[in-house]
Amino acid sequence: MRRASLLLLAVASFGQQTAFGQQTMFPPVRGTREMVGAANNFEVEAGFRILAAGGNAVDAGVASTLAAAVTEQARFGLGGEMPLLIKMKGKPVVVVSGVGTAPKLATPDWYRQRKPGAWENPAQMPPIPGEGIHAAILPGVFDGLMLALQQYGTKSFAEVAAPAIEYADQFPIGEEFASFIKNGERLLASWPTSKAHFLPGDKLPQRGTIFKQPALAKTLRELAAAEKKQRGNREKKIQAVRDYFYRGPIAKKIAEFSEANGGLIRYEDLRDFKAEIDTPQATDYRGYTVVKPGFWTQGPVMLQALQLLEGYDLKGMGHNSAPYLHTVIEAVKLAFADRDAHYGDPKFSKVPAETLLSRDYAAARRKLIDPNKASMESRPGAMGTNLRAAIATEHNSVQDTTCVNVVDKQGNVFSATPSGAWLPSVIAGDTGIPLSTRLQSFVMTKGHANELAPGKRPRVTLSPTIVLKDGKPFFAMSTPGGDNQDQAMLQVLLNIIDFGMAPQEAVEAPRFQTEHFYSSFATHEFVPGRTRIEKRIPQNIMDALTAKGHIVQPSGDWSNGSAPTVILIRDGVLDGGADPRRLRYIFGR
């Protein structure tokens, strides 16, 4: 089920001719019944195993995500977080908020008064650390997955967890996972539980060798056993799994480990946590409805950018021409500026959502785009508390996140962006569960919508996408990539809708990545004006952008930012796209 059997073959000898006269690195994958897109063959196999057994898209998506928590811990673990979009046939799109909240002890005052820990650099100590147990947020992804399974799935936990349990017993570790362990060896060795988990026998695992996670396998089996012991219907059985994790032995182990090691998570935090069904945000763009999770994510960035761009003839400008790139970059900058100033958990903060997504607001903001000059300032609408962080030349890089997209034969859609608990991570006792450090996404600016508060969700970068045509699914898309997610997916969406590209063409087309925003991580630095552009875009176009004032930094032919998977549904055909930038996988039939 690999997306391509030999990725190192030359494009010309293995590619597929596209409508734009170029070769794609990966050939298209198409089918008429069902399709799964994810990060590796184990995740795709897990989803297809469930579909073959009669499961629906939610069952398969949960199975793929659990498999990712085992086989892709370089970027995602079971202690992480996840916004999820679900479109069941004939029903509106819903959002599952599987994002953990700040523990009750995690107050701004606690971080301002704390002393440097073993994982922190005292010379550059941010209020909330970027790594270690002091950045740990409550695990949210597991309850989000179980809520989705309980409400929209058809299978038991034991069935959807079976592939993940097999892989936790043993699987051949991939290059990326092994490399991340090697790079984080010093930090992992600071925590005995992490060292035992990632460095068994004090040895670095080598790519392609068998990697075993007995503690995680035991935890998953205990959860399956809790389901089996519960009497009653399927919903009650899955509730027993949720309770075992958040109110039973797993919660107690996580809390005891946290308290014993100076962390802030307590049993009461886990006991009181619940994932929720939420209402998505949406906008119309050229006859399509684009649906995203709410302002507790950066998802509305894409919606705001689309509203700005609908006022331009992008197709007439020409794909990746200098006028086109300048216009899209400037629109993205304005959308990011509003994200940085106004987005946060709506349960705690008054987010001006109606204004931000109004056509009148977009029309007024569009006037700020100068066709001849790149902006060097963060220019949010004057409706809230703006950030004032240090100006920097580099963003604090976070290697995180994965993506799972599934469409089943009934037309149900699952689109998720699981993240958190990436390496180097602290393993919570003998559970095998890595703790997420997503607390670092909060800010300490008083009055800001994303200011840290106990029980609050951080504004996450995670941002799955479902696009509808006449109320029916047209395509699903999600990607890793931190702050870059929505600008990468925006370009893919424009490639499909404005330029008529097939999904594989759309994900492979050359892209830019502006860094003109406040980072969502750690020190939240601002990098004005810089745009990374893949070298496949001609030099004369880069020169034209430089002349407009952009700080252009050529990247490789294929950057390592975001890497979406896309499943398009049209005329009874499923058409898949898998980005080679991070070797995404997709399979359909």
C-alpha angles and dihedrals in degrees: 000000000000116000088232129003099218112025094181095063114113115268092238093056097044107022133101124239111246134207087255092058095252132116119246117223090224124037117241119269115214137171144157103226118036143345139193126196122187143129105281143011093261092058094046091047091051091054094046092047089060094044090051089053091056100267123143130235093277093051090049094044092052090049092050092048093050089050089051090053087060105035101032104045089138085079109013140022140179091265091060136096139252142185110207132193118205126187113185116192111275093005132099121258114270131193124224111206104210092164118128122233132229114273116251090251093054100098128152090245092055092056094044091054100039125113123236114273132212093269097050135083107232091204092061103026112161118202090253114034121235095223141028137039095310089066094050118128126191113281106257108164097074095055089044091054093046092048090052091047092047096048104032109014131084104205133079124254090248090057097048093041095050095091092047091050091051091050092047088056088054143326134159105265117233130232096257096048092047091046093051091051090051093049092048097041095114094051094042089053088060089071117055092206092053092045091052091048102044102024105042111188088007089285130127110239112240123222114269094019126116113274120194130196104187095168093053091044089053091051093050091048091050090053091050090049091052088056092049092051094053116093123214136049129338094268092055091048093053090046087057088057091051091048093048090055101041104025104021140054097318093054091048092051093049092047094046091049092048095050093044091053100044097263125141103229114108133183092254090058092056094041092055097043120106131172113230144211108240137186115253128227120238145176136188119244122183093329097319128103113225114202125198138165116266137271093289082077131044089247096112088062088080091047093051092047091050092051089053093047098047086077092066134072094235094169090053090053090058129244112291092352117148094256090048095048093044092051095047093044092051092048091050090050091055092047091049091049090058090046091053093048105035115020122102143116105315090210089069105023136048103241114190090226097154092053096043092054098040122115091226091056091048091050091053093046092048089066088066091067108097109201091211104039136055117225118239097188136077102244113186123168111268098254107106149004114315126214120247106193130153119287110238141177094224133039120230100258119225119190102209150126141042136209138230126189126176134176119183132202092264090058096252115148133210119186120174141167106202115188147149135071088072123160132318089043138160112241111220104237115286095335095095087226117134116217119235120235095207092128085087088073091071120090128220096218107127113243094012117138090237097044114139115264132160112264092017128126115234115235100258129203091225112119127168118186137213120183120199131200115198089346094305127106113271099170143342124212140172136161146183118241113108112230090001096065101094098040090050093048090044089059091047090049092050089048089056102038104031100031102030097234122163113244096259091050090046097054094044098048114112114270143194127223117204115203094194097126143078108274115249092221140074109318095016094220122186121229109192122211102347120136125181112212127189113244092236085080106086120259093238090061091050088050091052090052091048089053088057090055102263115143096230119199114183113222128192122296086263115030123208098228115101128355115188131194114213131193114192121194117203134149093348094308127114110213117191134200125192120186115232091203089089098012098255119192130222134172132179141168 
